[in-house]
Amino acid sequence: MRIIIQRVREASVTIDEKLHSSVGQGMMILVGIEEADGDEDIVFLTKKVVNMRIFDDENGVMNRSVLDIHGEILVVSQFTLHASTKKGNRPSYIKAAKPDISVPLYEKFCSELSLLLKKPVKTGVFGADMQCALINDGPVTIFMDSKNKE
């Protein structure tokens, strides 16, 4: 499972020109799922996300988590995080899990994140054509792959 965490001042998802969901200060997380992913990937990443100290303290040092600041999280599915660009100019998405595998894992990821955050996370719509907007704060953008834990 791969994620991109973006520290945001605000973020939103629009579908068919209608605002679907939005958050204020917190994170926008893009999630890519492959067939080898499972519960252990979800547990590892969700714990890391809510405890990651990427928000400034009173001294301007990144020393606070999204929990500490009572921030919000917007999660968007993003199969293109598993793109292979080794051959040619057209990316291959062969490693990205099909919906029968990825939808339940995406939903479980969001559910586990909500439990740890102690409030609902906002989401996009799996498989929809979404327009994502954000104000990246910093900018702070972090890539994580649950297969690279060390």
Secondary structure, 3 states (H helix, E strand, C coil): CEEEEEEEEEEEEEECCEEEEEECCEEEEEEECECCCCHHHHHHHHHHHHHCCCEECCCCCEEECCCCCCCEEEEEECHHHHCECCCCCCCECCCECCHHHHHHHHHHHHHHHHHHHCCCCEECCCCCCEEEEEEEEEEEEEEEECCCCC
